[in-house]
């Protein structure tokens, strides 16, 4: 697929606002065709229109051809660019044509906010004129590769829909070799694939697993909005029948109630034992859908398709599934291995910035607890750590997936080394529980937990203060929250006791012993923990 | 332990009613000491009392010594037999002394119903006299091996408490070699032990598994009433701390709500990941507690201690756990292997007759679908098939456990041969669902399901009519219900479609191909099933 995106749509659909946001995430240049025309012509579009519409259209066609020769590029076209058959052919041949669709109300409101009406809407009854224009041009917009709803008042959401739609249709390619990571569990071996563009080949990959053509996609409202139209289009194209179960986005969906609702829908749809469940989404969807797959009919095939960084590097790997108890996170769950984990870093192009940062909490956990080389590599790139470049994302995700897969295949049930993956999680879980799940994102809590636990290790003399500072600096570069919520240290300590790692009433801490090295300890005095938390909060 | 039971208790506590019921289950003779005295003396006890209380007591002591020389025997003593130190010493030395405890109201009501008041209660204010007698004798009854509540208006329940109390304390021994059946699953091997008297050594056996001293027993109201006092006494004696979670008896407890309540209690008690859950009870408790163990903290150690025949031969073996969905039985569940299955056939001495019979539904299933030798062995013993003799129960249970363990270790996830264990279950589950879970017991539904499915096989020409008749005859001997509930055949057929074995919308039937042999078929025409059901119902 060529690296060109053409945004088309009527006046007021938000092409000019959306294009730079799309381009920023991709790291591509962008151009606004109308601005380019005005710049080259040395006059405004209303002036050109008043003089000669024909001349304007000819210039528009010429400049579209000019920008379509650039690559990569995001182009916000003018509203009428689609009228010309040759223009549409050109855009199709050169890249992806995405139509932004809005209601007349949205369009008129936006156009009004910009100043005087443009020529085609001027002269009274702007809304009537806009509606007639829509009627006339609808067949041309329908030729777009895909159409998105652009009514959202948050322009980033509109841009995310464009990016996600591209990813879900395999329209954002990159020259990055895919990485296949085997998880050699004795009874349930499977592969994790980290491949830029994988989401665009999802139907094909599911078919290759030999699963029946009927399946159920479990996702959440946010992810459904972004990826579902593209994914369903693929499934339909491949002759698959997909039932979709959509849960509200957010940690609150990891509940007994939501799980029950999923069972109801699976039973109502007569989802059978051999048919797959696709967990399409972030950690919440993966845990919830994974647990539903583990327990519906005592287990049906599960495919993880993680769409957040946190899910891609951590939660989709290793077979942990579960839901929360009102009194304890992940208190109810099962170890259940998927048939495959299909990771597409391109899905992260549409990921909210905060969610990108929280994913880095787990990445830095891997580095700090297990992988000194990765830690130093990240330190060296600290300035651009949050980049979404294909090679960068693919390599980091694959590295973490490999680390986790390796540990999980040695210790599926967390009896030994797998416990080290809980670095930052004892305090982290306590913070999540005390602030109410969803206030702090999980990865944010892990960042804070690691900061606290590194200080505990420091106080115990296990690591030098310099190492705590290095971890802090790297965390800051990756977008760690800087302040621990104002909670009583005693309450935090108390909340650590319901942790699943507790043995004989004693909390099992995971503490660093150096860069990329950690161990577990059950002999950390309560007073020391409270002291550390108090001192850290005082900063 | 010697095979003698001495029932002691005040007048009206039900010794004479209870003794024959206890003896019948054990297949032991029984004797009523007061009747024996009257017989030997040739006069009534009121007459002897009127003449000389001392002489009565001497004769009582002499005859107690005489019957205490018999073995086995159940003795209903007279109310005052415990007054004599030598009598109590004799009973303790000779066997088990069980005290029946009732309220004054119960006692007076029972004594009144028998006719005139006995000498010690005659002369007015019978209840006051009874209460004073209780006060006086309480210390002697307290010396009993155990005390049970004998207020129940159903005398069989009182007898069951005696029998269960004996079993739970290891007081019913028999010279039957225990059978140890390995379940060699690659990742989770464990042993099933079938051992008469095992319940009396439960604490010791749990300790031998190397589990922590803290554990949780999950049981139901019926089983708690029977076995819990004895089991808890053992645990306490062994220094173990056992939390008990008791659910209402019955299939309705296999619900999301009851499961949630169990999670709440486990979390409230801070049950930790290494601590064991003991599933003490029948199939419902095994499935529910097993599923709780499978999913609490993603899995804690589970020990099955089945107390019904159905649970001992079938549901406790093989790792299936789960709960019901309102629309589909066992729709929610997990495969989860226990650390051990501890089977004590002596627990069945206190099992309700109907529950004993339903257990035979699954035993005949093994014979009919898998084991021709067992089938013929059962046919040869059809007349005494429902005996509770130690050797008989132990050998049959061990045979079935071995059959199931062998199939499960070849096919843990029911991808192949394990499916044959579902003989009788397609129609059986449909009948259970349509009549409302708990109306038909599971084993009863399996009996009926096998009858229907044998007829389907017959109609398909897979087996001769004579074989259907043999299966019917054996089922009848084992107490199968004789009539299918009056349900529309179309409704039964429809209900089979939600079965977990369904593939591509087609029901996978398990059908016999001979004695001790079966296969699966998905090509059974709907009309044939309806025809068979209609013809069978018409009988």
Interface residues (C-beta under 8 A of the other chain):
Chain A: X186 X187 X212 X256 X260 X263 X264 X267 X268 X270 X272 X273 X274 X294 X295 X296 X297 X298 X299 X320 X322 X325 X327 X328 X330 X331 X332 X333 X334 X335 X413 X497 X498 X500 X501 X502 X503 X504 X505
Chain B: X186 X187 X212 X256 X260 X263 X264 X267 X268 X270 X272 X273 X274 X294 X295 X296 X297 X298 X299 X320 X321 X322 X325 X327 X328 X330 X331 X332 X333 X334 X335 X413 X497 X498 X500 X501 X502 X503 X504 X505
